[in-house]
Amino acid sequence: MTSIYTPEEATKVLKAVTLSGIAVSVADMGIVSTAIEATALAQEVVGVSKKYPNNSIIQGVFSEEAIKTFSPGAAPKDLTPDNAAEMAIAAITDALSTLETKATPEEISEYKQFIYAAAQHVASAAGNGLFGSGNPKVSDPESAVLTKLKGALGI
């Protein structure tokens, strides 16, 4: 399969998803919970191509073959709990701008849903307490980031 995305475009599309997940995770960090949440994000990214088999964005960037080729790069060195949501929103805006001429409105809508679902999955992956097993699973800071992401995605 040949992707319709250049490496730079694919990086933008990937980065929006990964930074959204990271923004939720760093909103309420813990040693064990952060590791659990990183695993949750990876699971969402790896499994999404089966969820959206007819979406050119998902298949072009997140398919098993594509994920081996494209990389979102490292998290920005200046990312902090205070600016992570804004950085994720900037990455979302950049990705959506890239997709405007390359995907249908339906595909873009599914991509937005995927970004938010991945962030929600991260938020609910671990709670407070021993080994992230406590409740509530979604903390107030994580919920605040989810609200910002939802607004930016327009969903």
Phi and psi in radians as a Rosetta constraint file:
Dihedral C 1 N 2 CA 2 C 2 CIRCULARHARMONIC -1.777 0.35
Dihedral N 2 CA 2 C 2 N 3 CIRCULARHARMONIC 2.257 0.35
Dihedral C 2 N 3 CA 3 C 3 CIRCULARHARMONIC -1.371 0.35
Dihedral N 3 CA 3 C 3 N 4 CIRCULARHARMONIC 2.555 0.35
Dihedral C 3 N 4 CA 4 C 4 CIRCULARHARMONIC -1.514 0.35
Dihedral N 4 CA 4 C 4 N 5 CIRCULARHARMONIC 0.079 0.35
Dihedral C 4 N 5 CA 5 C 5 CIRCULARHARMONIC -1.928 0.35
Dihedral N 5 CA 5 C 5 N 6 CIRCULARHARMONIC 2.388 0.35
Dihedral C 5 N 6 CA 6 C 6 CIRCULARHARMONIC -1.263 0.35
Dihedral N 6 CA 6 C 6 N 7 CIRCULARHARMONIC 2.858 0.35
Dihedral C 6 N 7 CA 7 C 7 CIRCULARHARMONIC -0.996 0.35
Dihedral N 7 CA 7 C 7 N 8 CIRCULARHARMONIC -0.653 0.35
Dihedral C 7 N 8 CA 8 C 8 CIRCULARHARMONIC -1.156 0.35
Dihedral N 8 CA 8 C 8 N 9 CIRCULARHARMONIC -0.743 0.35
Dihedral C 8 N 9 CA 9 C 9 CIRCULARHARMONIC -1.151 0.35
Dihedral N 9 CA 9 C 9 N 10 CIRCULARHARMONIC -0.765 0.35
Dihedral C 9 N 10 CA 10 C 10 CIRCULARHARMONIC -1.088 0.35
Dihedral N 10 CA 10 C 10 N 11 CIRCULARHARMONIC -0.675 0.35
Dihedral C 10 N 11 CA 11 C 11 CIRCULARHARMONIC -1.058 0.35
Dihedral N 11 CA 11 C 11 N 12 CIRCULARHARMONIC -0.728 0.35
Dihedral C 11 N 12 CA 12 C 12 CIRCULARHARMONIC -1.101 0.35
Dihedral N 12 CA 12 C 12 N 13 CIRCULARHARMONIC -0.751 0.35
Dihedral C 12 N 13 CA 13 C 13 CIRCULARHARMONIC -1.147 0.35
Dihedral N 13 CA 13 C 13 N 14 CIRCULARHARMONIC -0.760 0.35
Dihedral C 13 N 14 CA 14 C 14 CIRCULARHARMONIC -1.144 0.35
Dihedral N 14 CA 14 C 14 N 15 CIRCULARHARMONIC -0.752 0.35
Dihedral C 14 N 15 CA 15 C 15 CIRCULARHARMONIC -1.069 0.35
Dihedral N 15 CA 15 C 15 N 16 CIRCULARHARMONIC -0.646 0.35
Dihedral C 15 N 16 CA 16 C 16 CIRCULARHARMONIC -1.049 0.35
Dihedral N 16 CA 16 C 16 N 17 CIRCULARHARMONIC -0.712 0.35
Dihedral C 16 N 17 CA 17 C 17 CIRCULARHARMONIC -1.247 0.35
Dihedral N 17 CA 17 C 17 N 18 CIRCULARHARMONIC -0.861 0.35
Dihedral C 17 N 18 CA 18 C 18 CIRCULARHARMONIC -1.173 0.35
Dihedral N 18 CA 18 C 18 N 19 CIRCULARHARMONIC -0.724 0.35
Dihedral C 18 N 19 CA 19 C 19 CIRCULARHARMONIC -1.170 0.35
Dihedral N 19 CA 19 C 19 N 20 CIRCULARHARMONIC -0.559 0.35
Dihedral C 19 N 20 CA 20 C 20 CIRCULARHARMONIC -1.127 0.35
Dihedral N 20 CA 20 C 20 N 21 CIRCULARHARMONIC -0.779 0.35
Dihedral C 20 N 21 CA 21 C 21 CIRCULARHARMONIC -1.129 0.35
Dihedral N 21 CA 21 C 21 N 22 CIRCULARHARMONIC -0.739 0.35
Dihedral C 21 N 22 CA 22 C 22 CIRCULARHARMONIC -1.128 0.35
Dihedral N 22 CA 22 C 22 N 23 CIRCULARHARMONIC -0.687 0.35
Dihedral C 22 N 23 CA 23 C 23 CIRCULARHARMONIC -1.040 0.35
Dihedral N 23 CA 23 C 23 N 24 CIRCULARHARMONIC -0.708 0.35
Dihedral C 23 N 24 CA 24 C 24 CIRCULARHARMONIC -1.167 0.35
Dihedral N 24 CA 24 C 24 N 25 CIRCULARHARMONIC -0.775 0.35
Dihedral C 24 N 25 CA 25 C 25 CIRCULARHARMONIC -1.107 0.35
Dihedral N 25 CA 25 C 25 N 26 CIRCULARHARMONIC -0.776 0.35
Dihedral C 25 N 26 CA 26 C 26 CIRCULARHARMONIC -1.345 0.35
Dihedral N 26 CA 26 C 26 N 27 CIRCULARHARMONIC -0.204 0.35
Dihedral C 26 N 27 CA 27 C 27 CIRCULARHARMONIC -1.101 0.35
Dihedral N 27 CA 27 C 27 N 28 CIRCULARHARMONIC -0.480 0.35
Dihedral C 27 N 28 CA 28 C 28 CIRCULARHARMONIC -2.596 0.35
Dihedral N 28 CA 28 C 28 N 29 CIRCULARHARMONIC 1.356 0.35
Dihedral C 28 N 29 CA 29 C 29 CIRCULARHARMONIC -1.453 0.35
Dihedral N 29 CA 29 C 29 N 30 CIRCULARHARMONIC 2.533 0.35
Dihedral C 29 N 30 CA 30 C 30 CIRCULARHARMONIC -2.626 0.35
Dihedral N 30 CA 30 C 30 N 31 CIRCULARHARMONIC 2.696 0.35
Dihedral C 30 N 31 CA 31 C 31 CIRCULARHARMONIC -1.025 0.35
Dihedral N 31 CA 31 C 31 N 32 CIRCULARHARMONIC -0.921 0.35
Dihedral C 31 N 32 CA 32 C 32 CIRCULARHARMONIC -1.343 0.35
Dihedral N 32 CA 32 C 32 N 33 CIRCULARHARMONIC -0.754 0.35
Dihedral C 32 N 33 CA 33 C 33 CIRCULARHARMONIC -1.111 0.35
Dihedral N 33 CA 33 C 33 N 34 CIRCULARHARMONIC -0.613 0.35
Dihedral C 33 N 34 CA 34 C 34 CIRCULARHARMONIC -1.132 0.35
Dihedral N 34 CA 34 C 34 N 35 CIRCULARHARMONIC -0.706 0.35
Dihedral C 34 N 35 CA 35 C 35 CIRCULARHARMONIC -1.141 0.35
Dihedral N 35 CA 35 C 35 N 36 CIRCULARHARMONIC -0.738 0.35
Dihedral C 35 N 36 CA 36 C 36 CIRCULARHARMONIC -1.096 0.35
Dihedral N 36 CA 36 C 36 N 37 CIRCULARHARMONIC -0.738 0.35
Dihedral C 36 N 37 CA 37 C 37 CIRCULARHARMONIC -1.199 0.35
Dihedral N 37 CA 37 C 37 N 38 CIRCULARHARMONIC -0.627 0.35
Dihedral C 37 N 38 CA 38 C 38 CIRCULARHARMONIC -1.114 0.35
Dihedral N 38 CA 38 C 38 N 39 CIRCULARHARMONIC -0.696 0.35
Dihedral C 38 N 39 CA 39 C 39 CIRCULARHARMONIC -1.126 0.35
Dihedral N 39 CA 39 C 39 N 40 CIRCULARHARMONIC -0.704 0.35
Dihedral C 39 N 40 CA 40 C 40 CIRCULARHARMONIC -1.083 0.35
Dihedral N 40 CA 40 C 40 N 41 CIRCULARHARMONIC -0.727 0.35
Dihedral C 40 N 41 CA 41 C 41 CIRCULARHARMONIC -1.117 0.35
Dihedral N 41 CA 41 C 41 N 42 CIRCULARHARMONIC -0.790 0.35
Dihedral C 41 N 42 CA 42 C 42 CIRCULARHARMONIC -1.057 0.35
Dihedral N 42 CA 42 C 42 N 43 CIRCULARHARMONIC -0.710 0.35
Dihedral C 42 N 43 CA 43 C 43 CIRCULARHARMONIC -1.082 0.35
Dihedral N 43 CA 43 C 43 N 44 CIRCULARHARMONIC -0.726 0.35
Dihedral C 43 N 44 CA 44 C 44 CIRCULARHARMONIC -1.108 0.35
Dihedral N 44 CA 44 C 44 N 45 CIRCULARHARMONIC -0.778 0.35
Dihedral C 44 N 45 CA 45 C 45 CIRCULARHARMONIC -1.135 0.35
Dihedral N 45 CA 45 C 45 N 46 CIRCULARHARMONIC -0.792 0.35
Dihedral C 45 N 46 CA 46 C 46 CIRCULARHARMONIC -1.162 0.35
Dihedral N 46 CA 46 C 46 N 47 CIRCULARHARMONIC -0.616 0.35
Dihedral C 46 N 47 CA 47 C 47 CIRCULARHARMONIC -1.588 0.35
Dihedral N 47 CA 47 C 47 N 48 CIRCULARHARMONIC -0.082 0.35
Dihedral C 47 N 48 CA 48 C 48 CIRCULARHARMONIC -1.223 0.35
Dihedral N 48 CA 48 C 48 N 49 CIRCULARHARMONIC -0.502 0.35
Dihedral C 48 N 49 CA 49 C 49 CIRCULARHARMONIC -1.149 0.35
Dihedral N 49 CA 49 C 49 N 50 CIRCULARHARMONIC -0.473 0.35
Dihedral C 49 N 50 CA 50 C 50 CIRCULARHARMONIC -1.315 0.35
Dihedral N 50 CA 50 C 50 N 51 CIRCULARHARMONIC -0.506 0.35
Dihedral C 50 N 51 CA 51 C 51 CIRCULARHARMONIC -1.294 0.35
Dihedral N 51 CA 51 C 51 N 52 CIRCULARHARMONIC -0.561 0.35
Dihedral C 51 N 52 CA 52 C 52 CIRCULARHARMONIC -2.223 0.35
Dihedral N 52 CA 52 C 52 N 53 CIRCULARHARMONIC 1.213 0.35
Dihedral C 52 N 53 CA 53 C 53 CIRCULARHARMONIC -1.173 0.35
Dihedral N 53 CA 53 C 53 N 54 CIRCULARHARMONIC -0.326 0.35
Dihedral C 53 N 54 CA 54 C 54 CIRCULARHARMONIC -1.904 0.35
Dihedral N 54 CA 54 C 54 N 55 CIRCULARHARMONIC 0.225 0.35
Dihedral C 54 N 55 CA 55 C 55 CIRCULARHARMONIC -1.703 0.35
Dihedral N 55 CA 55 C 55 N 56 CIRCULARHARMONIC 2.056 0.35
Dihedral C 55 N 56 CA 56 C 56 CIRCULARHARMONIC -1.142 0.35
Dihedral N 56 CA 56 C 56 N 57 CIRCULARHARMONIC -0.519 0.35
Dihedral C 56 N 57 CA 57 C 57 CIRCULARHARMONIC -1.164 0.35
Dihedral N 57 CA 57 C 57 N 58 CIRCULARHARMONIC -0.931 0.35
Dihedral C 57 N 58 CA 58 C 58 CIRCULARHARMONIC -1.077 0.35
Dihedral N 58 CA 58 C 58 N 59 CIRCULARHARMONIC -0.816 0.35
Dihedral C 58 N 59 CA 59 C 59 CIRCULARHARMONIC -1.192 0.35
Dihedral N 59 CA 59 C 59 N 60 CIRCULARHARMONIC -0.611 0.35
Dihedral C 59 N 60 CA 60 C 60 CIRCULARHARMONIC -1.326 0.35
Dihedral N 60 CA 60 C 60 N 61 CIRCULARHARMONIC -0.411 0.35
Dihedral C 60 N 61 CA 61 C 61 CIRCULARHARMONIC -2.090 0.35
Dihedral N 61 CA 61 C 61 N 62 CIRCULARHARMONIC -0.556 0.35
Dihedral C 61 N 62 CA 62 C 62 CIRCULARHARMONIC -1.966 0.35
Dihedral N 62 CA 62 C 62 N 63 CIRCULARHARMONIC 0.072 0.35
Dihedral C 62 N 63 CA 63 C 63 CIRCULARHARMONIC -1.150 0.35
Dihedral N 63 CA 63 C 63 N 64 CIRCULARHARMONIC 2.868 0.35
Dihedral C 63 N 64 CA 64 C 64 CIRCULARHARMONIC -0.999 0.35
Dihedral N 64 CA 64 C 64 N 65 CIRCULARHARMONIC -0.721 0.35
Dihedral C 64 N 65 CA 65 C 65 CIRCULARHARMONIC -1.181 0.35
Dihedral N 65 CA 65 C 65 N 66 CIRCULARHARMONIC -0.798 0.35
Dihedral C 65 N 66 CA 66 C 66 CIRCULARHARMONIC -1.165 0.35
Dihedral N 66 CA 66 C 66 N 67 CIRCULARHARMONIC -0.681 0.35
Dihedral C 66 N 67 CA 67 C 67 CIRCULARHARMONIC -1.089 0.35
Dihedral N 67 CA 67 C 67 N 68 CIRCULARHARMONIC -0.423 0.35
Dihedral C 67 N 68 CA 68 C 68 CIRCULARHARMONIC -1.333 0.35
Dihedral N 68 CA 68 C 68 N 69 CIRCULARHARMONIC -0.408 0.35
Dihedral C 68 N 69 CA 69 C 69 CIRCULARHARMONIC -1.616 0.35
Dihedral N 69 CA 69 C 69 N 70 CIRCULARHARMONIC -0.744 0.35
Dihedral C 69 N 70 CA 70 C 70 CIRCULARHARMONIC -1.757 0.35
Dihedral N 70 CA 70 C 70 N 71 CIRCULARHARMONIC 2.629 0.35
Dihedral C 70 N 71 CA 71 C 71 CIRCULARHARMONIC -2.377 0.35
Dihedral N 71 CA 71 C 71 N 72 CIRCULARHARMONIC 2.431 0.35
Dihedral C 71 N 72 CA 72 C 72 CIRCULARHARMONIC -1.328 0.35
Dihedral N 72 CA 72 C 72 N 73 CIRCULARHARMONIC -0.119 0.35
Dihedral C 72 N 73 CA 73 C 73 CIRCULARHARMONIC 1.374 0.35
Dihedral N 73 CA 73 C 73 N 74 CIRCULARHARMONIC 3.087 0.35
Dihedral C 73 N 74 CA 74 C 74 CIRCULARHARMONIC -1.335 0.35
Dihedral N 74 CA 74 C 74 N 75 CIRCULARHARMONIC 2.736 0.35
Dihedral C 74 N 75 CA 75 C 75 CIRCULARHARMONIC -1.092 0.35
Dihedral N 75 CA 75 C 75 N 76 CIRCULARHARMONIC 2.502 0.35
Dihedral C 75 N 76 CA 76 C 76 CIRCULARHARMONIC -0.990 0.35
Dihedral N 76 CA 76 C 76 N 77 CIRCULARHARMONIC 2.428 0.35
Dihedral C 76 N 77 CA 77 C 77 CIRCULARHARMONIC -1.143 0.35
Dihedral N 77 CA 77 C 77 N 78 CIRCULARHARMONIC -0.447 0.35
Dihedral C 77 N 78 CA 78 C 78 CIRCULARHARMONIC -1.617 0.35
Dihedral N 78 CA 78 C 78 N 79 CIRCULARHARMONIC 0.207 0.35
Dihedral C 78 N 79 CA 79 C 79 CIRCULARHARMONIC -1.255 0.35
Dihedral N 79 CA 79 C 79 N 80 CIRCULARHARMONIC 2.254 0.35
Dihedral C 79 N 80 CA 80 C 80 CIRCULARHARMONIC -2.339 0.35
Dihedral N 80 CA 80 C 80 N 81 CIRCULARHARMONIC 2.887 0.35
Dihedral C 80 N 81 CA 81 C 81 CIRCULARHARMONIC -0.988 0.35
Dihedral N 81 CA 81 C 81 N 82 CIRCULARHARMONIC -0.511 0.35
Dihedral C 81 N 82 CA 82 C 82 CIRCULARHARMONIC -1.336 0.35
Dihedral N 82 CA 82 C 82 N 83 CIRCULARHARMONIC -0.498 0.35
Dihedral C 82 N 83 CA 83 C 83 CIRCULARHARMONIC -2.003 0.35
Dihedral N 83 CA 83 C 83 N 84 CIRCULARHARMONIC -0.005 0.35
Dihedral C 83 N 84 CA 84 C 84 CIRCULARHARMONIC -1.074 0.35
Dihedral N 84 CA 84 C 84 N 85 CIRCULARHARMONIC -0.755 0.35
Dihedral C 84 N 85 CA 85 C 85 CIRCULARHARMONIC -1.106 0.35
Dihedral N 85 CA 85 C 85 N 86 CIRCULARHARMONIC -0.727 0.35
Dihedral C 85 N 86 CA 86 C 86 CIRCULARHARMONIC -1.148 0.35
Dihedral N 86 CA 86 C 86 N 87 CIRCULARHARMONIC -0.662 0.35
Dihedral C 86 N 87 CA 87 C 87 CIRCULARHARMONIC -1.159 0.35
Dihedral N 87 CA 87 C 87 N 88 CIRCULARHARMONIC -0.694 0.35
Dihedral C 87 N 88 CA 88 C 88 CIRCULARHARMONIC -1.123 0.35
Dihedral N 88 CA 88 C 88 N 89 CIRCULARHARMONIC -0.738 0.35
Dihedral C 88 N 89 CA 89 C 89 CIRCULARHARMONIC -1.118 0.35
Dihedral N 89 CA 89 C 89 N 90 CIRCULARHARMONIC -0.692 0.35
Dihedral C 89 N 90 CA 90 C 90 CIRCULARHARMONIC -1.104 0.35
Dihedral N 90 CA 90 C 90 N 91 CIRCULARHARMONIC -0.705 0.35
Dihedral C 90 N 91 CA 91 C 91 CIRCULARHARMONIC -1.166 0.35
Dihedral N 91 CA 91 C 91 N 92 CIRCULARHARMONIC -0.675 0.35
Dihedral C 91 N 92 CA 92 C 92 CIRCULARHARMONIC -1.086 0.35
Dihedral N 92 CA 92 C 92 N 93 CIRCULARHARMONIC -0.827 0.35
Dihedral C 92 N 93 CA 93 C 93 CIRCULARHARMONIC -1.034 0.35
Dihedral N 93 CA 93 C 93 N 94 CIRCULARHARMONIC -0.754 0.35
Dihedral C 93 N 94 CA 94 C 94 CIRCULARHARMONIC -1.120 0.35
Dihedral N 94 CA 94 C 94 N 95 CIRCULARHARMONIC -0.777 0.35
Dihedral C 94 N 95 CA 95 C 95 CIRCULARHARMONIC -1.131 0.35
Dihedral N 95 CA 95 C 95 N 96 CIRCULARHARMONIC -0.789 0.35
Dihedral C 95 N 96 CA 96 C 96 CIRCULARHARMONIC -1.118 0.35
Dihedral N 96 CA 96 C 96 N 97 CIRCULARHARMONIC -0.633 0.35
Dihedral C 96 N 97 CA 97 C 97 CIRCULARHARMONIC -1.105 0.35
Dihedral N 97 CA 97 C 97 N 98 CIRCULARHARMONIC -0.720 0.35
Dihedral C 97 N 98 CA 98 C 98 CIRCULARHARMONIC -1.103 0.35
Dihedral N 98 CA 98 C 98 N 99 CIRCULARHARMONIC -0.653 0.35
Dihedral C 98 N 99 CA 99 C 99 CIRCULARHARMONIC -1.407 0.35
Dihedral N 99 CA 99 C 99 N 100 CIRCULARHARMONIC -0.292 0.35
Dihedral C 99 N 100 CA 100 C 100 CIRCULARHARMONIC -0.862 0.35
Dihedral N 100 CA 100 C 100 N 101 CIRCULARHARMONIC -0.728 0.35
Dihedral C 100 N 101 CA 101 C 101 CIRCULARHARMONIC -1.760 0.35
Dihedral N 101 CA 101 C 101 N 102 CIRCULARHARMONIC 0.001 0.35
Dihedral C 101 N 102 CA 102 C 102 CIRCULARHARMONIC -1.963 0.35
Dihedral N 102 CA 102 C 102 N 103 CIRCULARHARMONIC -0.159 0.35
Dihedral C 102 N 103 CA 103 C 103 CIRCULARHARMONIC -2.491 0.35
Dihedral N 103 CA 103 C 103 N 104 CIRCULARHARMONIC 2.797 0.35
Dihedral C 103 N 104 CA 104 C 104 CIRCULARHARMONIC -1.375 0.35
Dihedral N 104 CA 104 C 104 N 105 CIRCULARHARMONIC 2.805 0.35
Dihedral C 104 N 105 CA 105 C 105 CIRCULARHARMONIC -1.002 0.35
Dihedral N 105 CA 105 C 105 N 106 CIRCULARHARMONIC -0.627 0.35
Dihedral C 105 N 106 CA 106 C 106 CIRCULARHARMONIC -1.134 0.35
Dihedral N 106 CA 106 C 106 N 107 CIRCULARHARMONIC -0.735 0.35
Dihedral C 106 N 107 CA 107 C 107 CIRCULARHARMONIC -1.152 0.35
Dihedral N 107 CA 107 C 107 N 108 CIRCULARHARMONIC -0.706 0.35
Dihedral C 107 N 108 CA 108 C 108 CIRCULARHARMONIC -1.128 0.35
Dihedral N 108 CA 108 C 108 N 109 CIRCULARHARMONIC -0.699 0.35
Dihedral C 108 N 109 CA 109 C 109 CIRCULARHARMONIC -1.066 0.35
Dihedral N 109 CA 109 C 109 N 110 CIRCULARHARMONIC -0.762 0.35
Dihedral C 109 N 110 CA 110 C 110 CIRCULARHARMONIC -1.129 0.35
Dihedral N 110 CA 110 C 110 N 111 CIRCULARHARMONIC -0.684 0.35
Dihedral C 110 N 111 CA 111 C 111 CIRCULARHARMONIC -1.079 0.35
Dihedral N 111 CA 111 C 111 N 112 CIRCULARHARMONIC -0.757 0.35
Dihedral C 111 N 112 CA 112 C 112 CIRCULARHARMONIC -1.059 0.35
Dihedral N 112 CA 112 C 112 N 113 CIRCULARHARMONIC -0.768 0.35
Dihedral C 112 N 113 CA 113 C 113 CIRCULARHARMONIC -1.063 0.35
Dihedral N 113 CA 113 C 113 N 114 CIRCULARHARMONIC -0.697 0.35
Dihedral C 113 N 114 CA 114 C 114 CIRCULARHARMONIC -1.092 0.35
Dihedral N 114 CA 114 C 114 N 115 CIRCULARHARMONIC -0.796 0.35
Dihedral C 114 N 115 CA 115 C 115 CIRCULARHARMONIC -0.985 0.35
Dihedral N 115 CA 115 C 115 N 116 CIRCULARHARMONIC -0.841 0.35
Dihedral C 115 N 116 CA 116 C 116 CIRCULARHARMONIC -1.188 0.35
Dihedral N 116 CA 116 C 116 N 117 CIRCULARHARMONIC -0.723 0.35
Dihedral C 116 N 117 CA 117 C 117 CIRCULARHARMONIC -1.080 0.35
Dihedral N 117 CA 117 C 117 N 118 CIRCULARHARMONIC -0.695 0.35
Dihedral C 117 N 118 CA 118 C 118 CIRCULARHARMONIC -1.120 0.35
Dihedral N 118 CA 118 C 118 N 119 CIRCULARHARMONIC -0.753 0.35
Dihedral C 118 N 119 CA 119 C 119 CIRCULARHARMONIC -1.126 0.35
Dihedral N 119 CA 119 C 119 N 120 CIRCULARHARMONIC -0.721 0.35
Dihedral C 119 N 120 CA 120 C 120 CIRCULARHARMONIC -1.092 0.35
Dihedral N 120 CA 120 C 120 N 121 CIRCULARHARMONIC -0.713 0.35
Dihedral C 120 N 121 CA 121 C 121 CIRCULARHARMONIC -1.086 0.35
Dihedral N 121 CA 121 C 121 N 122 CIRCULARHARMONIC -0.713 0.35
Dihedral C 121 N 122 CA 122 C 122 CIRCULARHARMONIC -1.083 0.35
Dihedral N 122 CA 122 C 122 N 123 CIRCULARHARMONIC -0.821 0.35
Dihedral C 122 N 123 CA 123 C 123 CIRCULARHARMONIC -1.067 0.35
Dihedral N 123 CA 123 C 123 N 124 CIRCULARHARMONIC -0.635 0.35
Dihedral C 123 N 124 CA 124 C 124 CIRCULARHARMONIC -1.643 0.35
Dihedral N 124 CA 124 C 124 N 125 CIRCULARHARMONIC 0.077 0.35
Dihedral C 124 N 125 CA 125 C 125 CIRCULARHARMONIC -1.290 0.35
Dihedral N 125 CA 125 C 125 N 126 CIRCULARHARMONIC -0.572 0.35
Dihedral C 125 N 126 CA 126 C 126 CIRCULARHARMONIC -2.529 0.35
Dihedral N 126 CA 126 C 126 N 127 CIRCULARHARMONIC 2.521 0.35
Dihedral C 126 N 127 CA 127 C 127 CIRCULARHARMONIC -1.925 0.35
Dihedral N 127 CA 127 C 127 N 128 CIRCULARHARMONIC -2.948 0.35
Dihedral C 127 N 128 CA 128 C 128 CIRCULARHARMONIC -1.343 0.35
Dihedral N 128 CA 128 C 128 N 129 CIRCULARHARMONIC 2.953 0.35
Dihedral C 128 N 129 CA 129 C 129 CIRCULARHARMONIC 1.651 0.35
Dihedral N 129 CA 129 C 129 N 130 CIRCULARHARMONIC -3.030 0.35
Dihedral C 129 N 130 CA 130 C 130 CIRCULARHARMONIC -1.003 0.35
Dihedral N 130 CA 130 C 130 N 131 CIRCULARHARMONIC 2.112 0.35
Dihedral C 130 N 131 CA 131 C 131 CIRCULARHARMONIC 0.962 0.35
Dihedral N 131 CA 131 C 131 N 132 CIRCULARHARMONIC 0.503 0.35
Dihedral C 131 N 132 CA 132 C 132 CIRCULARHARMONIC 1.227 0.35
Dihedral N 132 CA 132 C 132 N 133 CIRCULARHARMONIC 0.343 0.35
Dihedral C 132 N 133 CA 133 C 133 CIRCULARHARMONIC -1.584 0.35
Dihedral N 133 CA 133 C 133 N 134 CIRCULARHARMONIC -0.096 0.35
Dihedral C 133 N 134 CA 134 C 134 CIRCULARHARMONIC -1.367 0.35
Dihedral N 134 CA 134 C 134 N 135 CIRCULARHARMONIC 3.080 0.35
Dihedral C 134 N 135 CA 135 C 135 CIRCULARHARMONIC -2.104 0.35
Dihedral N 135 CA 135 C 135 N 136 CIRCULARHARMONIC 2.659 0.35
Dihedral C 135 N 136 CA 136 C 136 CIRCULARHARMONIC -1.353 0.35
Dihedral N 136 CA 136 C 136 N 137 CIRCULARHARMONIC 2.703 0.35
Dihedral C 136 N 137 CA 137 C 137 CIRCULARHARMONIC -1.231 0.35
Dihedral N 137 CA 137 C 137 N 138 CIRCULARHARMONIC -0.701 0.35
Dihedral C 137 N 138 CA 138 C 138 CIRCULARHARMONIC -1.783 0.35
Dihedral N 138 CA 138 C 138 N 139 CIRCULARHARMONIC 1.977 0.35
Dihedral C 138 N 139 CA 139 C 139 CIRCULARHARMONIC -1.372 0.35
Dihedral N 139 CA 139 C 139 N 140 CIRCULARHARMONIC 2.931 0.35
Dihedral C 139 N 140 CA 140 C 140 CIRCULARHARMONIC -1.051 0.35
Dihedral N 140 CA 140 C 140 N 141 CIRCULARHARMONIC -0.771 0.35
Dihedral C 140 N 141 CA 141 C 141 CIRCULARHARMONIC -1.094 0.35
Dihedral N 141 CA 141 C 141 N 142 CIRCULARHARMONIC -0.672 0.35
Dihedral C 141 N 142 CA 142 C 142 CIRCULARHARMONIC -1.142 0.35
Dihedral N 142 CA 142 C 142 N 143 CIRCULARHARMONIC -0.735 0.35
Dihedral C 142 N 143 CA 143 C 143 CIRCULARHARMONIC -1.060 0.35
Dihedral N 143 CA 143 C 143 N 144 CIRCULARHARMONIC -0.675 0.35
Dihedral C 143 N 144 CA 144 C 144 CIRCULARHARMONIC -1.121 0.35
Dihedral N 144 CA 144 C 144 N 145 CIRCULARHARMONIC -0.715 0.35
Dihedral C 144 N 145 CA 145 C 145 CIRCULARHARMONIC -1.154 0.35
Dihedral N 145 CA 145 C 145 N 146 CIRCULARHARMONIC -0.744 0.35
Dihedral C 145 N 146 CA 146 C 146 CIRCULARHARMONIC -1.016 0.35
Dihedral N 146 CA 146 C 146 N 147 CIRCULARHARMONIC -0.711 0.35
Dihedral C 146 N 147 CA 147 C 147 CIRCULARHARMONIC -1.095 0.35
Dihedral N 147 CA 147 C 147 N 148 CIRCULARHARMONIC -0.749 0.35
Dihedral C 147 N 148 CA 148 C 148 CIRCULARHARMONIC -1.115 0.35
Dihedral N 148 CA 148 C 148 N 149 CIRCULARHARMONIC -0.750 0.35
Dihedral C 148 N 149 CA 149 C 149 CIRCULARHARMONIC -1.124 0.35
Dihedral N 149 CA 149 C 149 N 150 CIRCULARHARMONIC -0.751 0.35
Dihedral C 149 N 150 CA 150 C 150 CIRCULARHARMONIC -1.040 0.35
Dihedral N 150 CA 150 C 150 N 151 CIRCULARHARMONIC -0.746 0.35
Dihedral C 150 N 151 CA 151 C 151 CIRCULARHARMONIC -1.104 0.35
Dihedral N 151 CA 151 C 151 N 152 CIRCULARHARMONIC -0.758 0.35
Dihedral C 151 N 152 CA 152 C 152 CIRCULARHARMONIC -1.154 0.35
Dihedral N 152 CA 152 C 152 N 153 CIRCULARHARMONIC -0.576 0.35
Dihedral C 152 N 153 CA 153 C 153 CIRCULARHARMONIC -1.417 0.35
Dihedral N 153 CA 153 C 153 N 154 CIRCULARHARMONIC -0.289 0.35
Dihedral C 153 N 154 CA 154 C 154 CIRCULARHARMONIC 1.168 0.35
Dihedral N 154 CA 154 C 154 N 155 CIRCULARHARMONIC 0.639 0.35
